[in-house]
Amino acid sequence: MKSLLVTDTPANRAEVLARLQSPRGEMAVLTDGTTPLHHLSYLELRPAMLRGNHFHKLRHEFFYLIHGELTLVLSDIATGERASAKMRAGDLAYITPGIAHVLNPTTAGHSVEYAAEPFDLTDVYPHQLL
């Protein structure tokens, strides 16, 4: 997980992924254009309403928090190692295959989730973290 660079420089910056601030409002650049996207979804987040509690064997997911705060809980299926991170607006998480994940919103919020792979219900494996 990382917080995106906040900048007012729309082009010619070293880091492509960024939150561009201008008087017109914010624009978040979430991909560098090298990977095609086959899945994009919007998520409304409500406090204490968990999202996730599963893992994928094939899917590589990105999760960008537009507004709000949450705790992201992760667990490596192979090793059992667990971790958690607080996410705030502007944070981007990358979740690889084999990592169980759950989003636990602490405030109302909005986010987007995207992946190179199309959504495939057969690649969603329930795994209770919270």
Phi, psi and omega in degrees: 000144175211156172272134180289145175303133174260123186212164171247010179267109185284340182211170176059039175247152184295320182263117182289313180288121185195164173255109181273120181258132176210168178301338179280346181124184184267145170230123180260125175267113189255348178216151181272000177087001182272341180244126177291145179256131178243002178212132175215128178219153176257138178236128169272134182249132178237139183308134176065007176263100186294146173231129178115241188059049179203175172218170178235149175268339185240334191276139173249112185251144169247141180228118181246124180270113181281314185210142177109188178220148179203167171251127176261120179250131184233151174212128177283118183298322183289321187252341184082358180297134182243152176207159174218155180214141173279132177245141177233167180311132180097356179272145180235125178248142176243122185243119184270164177303146179085004178249111176290144184212150174213140176257127179240092182295135175260344174222167172294149180191185181219145180208168170234149177234137178213157183205154175288329182274145173295156176294133181221108183301334179286352178254022176247114183246111180304138178205107185287116175254322179228000000 
